């Protein structure tokens, strides 16, 4: 079942997300098929873009309404590092740009 994603802003500029009770029953980051996600700080994002000589819009994308992105409170323009386990490469990192 797909849930409805609702976002609104308060008068102080805070972003308020609404969730269903079912979404809050399970911590999705602890699921065995969900790799580790780490939201990069602005300086780390800048270093990443310089290292690979790319623009942020050239990175693969993740929607801000993605369940893991919502869990971490990601905003448009942030970059997340996803660390996956691989049989051949042990672990590898991939990056996603929040849209």
ZAMARGU-4260 file (C-alpha; in steps of 0.2 Angstrom, whole numbers, plus 5000, padded with zeros to 4 digits):
<rodrens>
0) 5000/5000/5000 | 5007/5017/4995 | 5006/5031/5008 | 5002/5049/5005 | 5016/5061/5007
5) 5011/5077/5014 | 5023/5092/5018 | 5019/5109/5024 | 5028/5123/5032 | 5025/5132/5048
10) 5025/5151/5051 | 5043/5149/5058 | 5049/5141/5042 | 5050/5123/5049 | 5045/5109/5038
15) 5031/5097/5045 | 5029/5080/5038 | 5014/5069/5041 | 5015/5050/5042 | 5003/5036/5044
20) 5004/5025/5059 | 5009/5010/5049 | 5025/5020/5043 | 5030/5023/5061 | 5028/5005/5067
25) 5044/4999/5058 | 5062/5007/5058 | 5065/5005/5039 | 5084/5008/5042 | 5086/4992/5051
30) 5078/4981/5038 | 5091/4969/5030 | 5088/4975/5012 | 5091/4993/5016 | 5109/4999/5014
35) 5117/5011/5026 | 5113/5029/5021 | 5123/5044/5027 | 5117/5062/5023 | 5133/5072/5018
40) 5137/5089/5026 | 5139/5104/5014 | 5158/5103/5015 | 5158/5084/5011 | 5146/5087/4997
45) 5158/5101/4990 | 5173/5089/4991 | 5163/5075/4983 | 5158/5086/4968 | 5176/5092/4966
50) 5184/5075/4967 | 5173/5067/4953 | 5172/5084/4944 | 5153/5083/4942 | 5138/5095/4945
55) 5126/5089/4959 | 5112/5087/4945 | 5123/5074/4937 | 5122/5062/4952 | 5109/5049/4952
60) 5093/5055/4961 | 5083/5051/4976 | 5066/5058/4979 | 5063/5068/4995 | 5047/5057/4997
65) 5057/5041/4997 | 5055/5032/5014 | 5073/5033/5019 | 5075/5051/5013 | 5060/5055/5024
70) 5067/5046/5039 | 5083/5056/5038 | 5073/5072/5034 | 5082/5076/5018 | 5079/5092/5009
75) 5080/5096/4990 | 5099/5098/4986 | 5106/5087/4999 | 5117/5072/4994 | 5116/5055/5003
80) 5130/5042/5003 | 5124/5024/5001 | 5135/5010/5007 | 5131/4994/5000 | 5138/4976/5004
85) 5144/4967/4989 | 5151/4949/4987 | 5164/4954/4975 | 5169/4971/4981 | 5166/4969/5000
90) 5157/4986/5001 | 5155/5001/4989 | 5148/5018/4990 | 5136/5027/4979 | 5129/5044/4980
95) 5111/5051/4977 | 5105/5069/4975 | 5089/5073/4983 | 5075/5081/4972
</rodrens>
